[in-house]
Amino acid sequence: MSSLNALMVAIDAASRKRDESRQVVQERQRAQQAGQAQMDQLQSYVQEMQRRWGAHENQSVQPEVMFHQYQFMDRLQHAIGLQQRVMADLAIRLETAQKALMACELRVSSLRKVVEVRRRDLALAQMRREQKETDDRAALQFFRRSFGLQLQEA
């Protein structure tokens, strides 16, 4: 029975670790969603800027303004590149957290299965003990009756 209690303590600890892993996964998912929102914002800003400057194609624009526009667009593209690396890192972190959660889920499930088997084994052993006691009582009663009949005949 103490091994069963130890397993229950192990299940509690594994469940707490699983819950913590689940929280980490949720945090990483939120971070990935925030990163994607930032990426979408950068890309929509690039599209907006291209629309604005596309409208000015037929108009004469000073070279300095065009230079600053191209420089600004390069910086936006650089920011998008950085955000893509951030997104790749966030995806790796999320995948790692999901794998850790799966391992925790597997551990809890395995421990519960072991407890179930142990309980079944204990119940079977108890049933066998009870059956043995019943068989012993029946044999004892049989012998008492048999010896009781023999003693009366003798």
VMD Tcl script that draws the C-alpha trace (Angstrom):
set ca {
  {0.00 0.00 0.00}
  {2.91 2.36 0.67}
  {4.09 1.90 -2.92}
  {0.62 2.95 -4.01}
  {0.88 6.07 -1.85}
  {4.30 6.80 -3.32}
  {2.84 6.47 -6.80}
  {0.01 8.84 -5.89}
  {2.60 11.40 -4.69}
  {4.47 10.89 -7.97}
  {1.25 11.43 -9.93}
  {0.57 14.65 -8.02}
  {4.08 15.92 -8.75}
  {3.86 14.90 -12.40}
  {0.45 16.56 -12.69}
  {1.80 19.81 -11.28}
  {4.70 19.68 -13.72}
  {2.26 18.96 -16.57}
  {0.13 21.95 -15.55}
  {3.22 24.16 -15.48}
  {4.20 22.88 -18.93}
  {0.70 23.63 -20.19}
  {1.04 27.21 -18.92}
  {4.41 27.55 -20.67}
  {2.85 26.34 -23.93}
  {0.02 28.85 -23.57}
  {2.51 31.66 -22.88}
  {4.56 30.67 -25.91}
  {1.42 30.57 -28.06}
  {0.50 34.07 -26.90}
  {4.04 35.26 -27.63}
  {3.87 33.74 -31.09}
  {0.50 35.38 -31.74}
  {1.89 38.73 -30.59}
  {4.92 38.26 -32.82}
  {2.70 37.42 -35.76}
  {0.57 40.49 -35.08}
  {3.72 42.60 -35.11}
  {4.83 40.95 -38.36}
  {1.44 41.60 -39.93}
  {1.62 45.21 -38.79}
  {5.06 45.68 -40.36}
  {3.97 44.09 -43.62}
  {0.79 46.15 -43.83}
  {2.85 49.28 -43.16}
  {5.16 48.37 -46.04}
  {2.15 47.87 -48.33}
  {0.67 51.18 -47.19}
  {3.93 53.00 -47.87}
  {4.20 51.42 -51.32}
  {0.65 52.54 -52.13}
  {1.41 56.05 -50.99}
  {4.57 56.35 -53.03}
  {3.03 54.56 -55.98}
  {0.50 57.38 -56.20}
  {3.37 59.86 -56.54}
  {5.03 58.19 -59.54}
  {3.81 60.70 -62.10}
  {4.68 63.61 -59.88}
  {8.16 64.98 -59.63}
  {9.82 64.18 -56.33}
  {13.05 65.56 -55.12}
  {15.94 63.08 -55.08}
  {16.51 63.61 -51.35}
  {12.92 62.61 -50.61}
  {13.27 59.50 -52.77}
  {16.54 58.66 -51.05}
  {14.88 58.91 -47.64}
  {11.92 56.87 -48.87}
  {14.19 54.07 -50.11}
  {16.22 54.23 -46.93}
  {13.04 54.01 -44.85}
  {11.77 51.05 -46.89}
  {15.14 49.31 -46.41}
  {14.80 49.78 -42.67}
  {11.28 48.38 -42.77}
  {12.52 45.36 -44.72}
  {15.32 44.93 -42.19}
  {12.76 45.07 -39.36}
  {10.69 42.44 -41.16}
  {13.78 40.25 -41.48}
  {14.47 40.62 -37.77}
  {10.86 39.81 -36.99}
  {11.04 36.72 -39.18}
  {14.00 35.50 -37.11}
  {12.07 36.26 -33.94}
  {9.11 34.29 -35.30}
  {11.37 31.34 -36.15}
  {12.79 31.43 -32.61}
  {9.29 31.62 -31.14}
  {8.21 28.65 -33.25}
  {11.16 26.61 -31.96}
  {10.38 27.59 -28.38}
  {6.73 26.69 -28.83}
  {7.61 23.33 -30.36}
  {10.00 22.61 -27.48}
  {7.34 23.52 -24.94}
  {4.78 21.34 -26.72}
  {7.19 18.39 -26.69}
  {7.82 18.93 -22.98}
  {4.06 19.02 -22.38}
  {3.60 15.80 -24.31}
  {6.33 14.16 -22.22}
  {4.61 15.33 -19.03}
  {1.26 14.06 -20.27}
  {2.85 10.71 -21.08}
  {4.43 10.55 -17.61}
  {1.12 11.26 -15.85}
  {-0.67 8.75 -18.05}
  {1.97 6.10 -17.42}
  {1.88 6.63 -13.68}
  {-1.91 6.40 -13.66}
  {-1.74 3.19 -15.64}
  {0.77 1.75 -13.13}
  {-1.52 2.72 -10.25}
  {-4.45 1.11 -12.03}
  {-2.48 -2.12 -12.52}
  {-1.28 -2.09 -8.90}
  {-4.80 -1.56 -7.62}
  {-6.05 -4.37 -9.81}
  {-3.23 -6.60 -8.54}
  {-4.02 -5.68 -4.93}
  {-7.72 -6.37 -5.46}
  {-6.88 -9.72 -7.06}
  {-4.55 -10.61 -4.20}
  {-7.24 -9.61 -1.69}
  {-9.80 -11.69 -3.56}
  {-7.42 -14.68 -3.54}
  {-6.80 -14.27 0.20}
  {-10.51 -14.15 0.84}
  {-11.04 -17.20 -1.38}
  {-8.26 -19.05 0.46}
  {-9.81 -18.17 3.82}
  {-13.20 -19.37 2.55}
  {-11.63 -22.58 1.25}
  {-9.78 -23.11 4.55}
  {-12.98 -22.59 6.56}
  {-14.85 -24.99 4.27}
  {-12.09 -27.60 4.60}
  {-12.02 -27.16 8.37}
  {-15.79 -27.60 8.54}
  {-15.52 -30.66 6.31}
  {-12.89 -32.19 8.57}
  {-14.90 -31.40 11.70}
  {-17.96 -33.05 10.23}
  {-15.95 -36.00 8.96}
  {-14.14 -36.49 12.25}
  {-17.32 -35.85 14.18}
  {-19.08 -38.63 12.27}
  {-16.14 -41.00 12.73}
  {-15.96 -40.33 16.44}
  {-19.64 -41.11 16.87}
  {-19.25 -44.39 14.97}
  {-16.30 -45.57 16.99}
}
mol new
graphics top color blue
foreach p $ca { graphics top sphere $p radius 0.5 }
foreach p [lrange $ca 0 end-1] q [lrange $ca 1 end] { graphics top cylinder $p $q radius 0.2 }
display resetview
